[in-house]
Amino acid sequence: MTEAGRPSLHALPDGEAELAVVLRLTWEDVAAIGQEASRLAARAQRTVTLDEAVSHRLRSRPPTASHAKPTQAASTALPALAPNGHAPGEQARQAIDKINGRPGPDTV
């Protein structure tokens, strides 16, 4: 944030704008962003940063009423389990352990 309390906003030469923000995300969201970066990197045949993946995702999704409050059922729903039976947060922790070279609970 700038000293006036406003986020930094920059116009880019390609007609887009860049807004620097700090977000607090759940591990599930971080894992989803990583998966998006992996898909984008495979398609582009090059490495992709997480912020590039987020930008791509925001640009490519259809407009929705994102300002609407979630329904009661959506806000209390349990996280979906992945095909291997692990919650997304556990998957994210395992991925981070794998990246850092630490053995996870599933490795013997």
N, C-alpha and C positions, 0 to 999 in steps of 0.2 A: 504494500500500500504506500502511497505517496504521503508526504507530510500533511497534505490537506485532508487525508483520510479517504481519498479516492484511489481506486486501483489504477495502475498504469495501463494506458491504452495507446497503441501505436498503429498508425496507418501503414500498410505494406504496399510495395510497388505494384503487386498483382491485383490490387483493389480490395484485398481482404484487410482485416484488422486483427491485431494481436492484443490480447488481454491477459496479463499475468495475474494469476490467482493462486491461493494456497487452499487445498481441499483436504478435509479429513475423510478418508475412505475406509470402508470395512475391507478385510482381507478378501472377501468374496468379490468385491468390486475391483480390487487390484488384480485378482486372478482373471476376471473377465476381460479387463483391459489387456493383460498379457496374452490371453487367447486371441483377442482381436489383433494385437500386434503380430502374433505368429501367423495368423491367416493372411494379413496384409503383406507381410514379408514374403510369404510363399508366393503370393500372387505377383508381387513386384520384383521378385528375385533379388532382393537386397535387404539389408538390415533396416529395421523400423524402430523408432523410439516410441516410448509409451505415450508421450504427448502427441506425436504424429498419429498414432492409432486412435486416440481420443478425438482429435480433430477430424480425422476421416470418418469416424463413427457418427459424430455430430452432424457432419455435412451430408452423409448418405442416408440418414434415417428420415422417414416421412414425418411431417409436422404433426404434433399431437397436442393435446391439452395438458401439457406437462405441469401447468400451474394448479390443476385440479387436485383436490385432496384424495388420497387413496381410500378405497372402501374399507370398512371394518375388516372384512374377510382378508383383503390383501395385506393390511397392516399387521395382522396376527398370524399370517400363514407361516408355517415352518419352512426353512430353506430346503429346496429340492435336493435330493441325493443324486450324486453322479452315478453313472452306470457301475462304477466299482463299489458303490455303497457308502462312499465318504461324502460328508457335507462339503460345500465349496470352500469354507474356511480351512478345513483340514487339508483339502487339496492344495490350497495356496501355501500353507505352512510346509507341506511336503515338497512342493516345488522350490520354495526358498531354501530349504535344507539341501535339496539336490544341487541347486546352483552353488551354494556355499560349500559343497563337498562334505556335508555332515550326514551320517547315516540316519535315516528316518526310522519310525517304529515298524514299518513294513519290511525293512531290510534286515537280514540276519547275517 
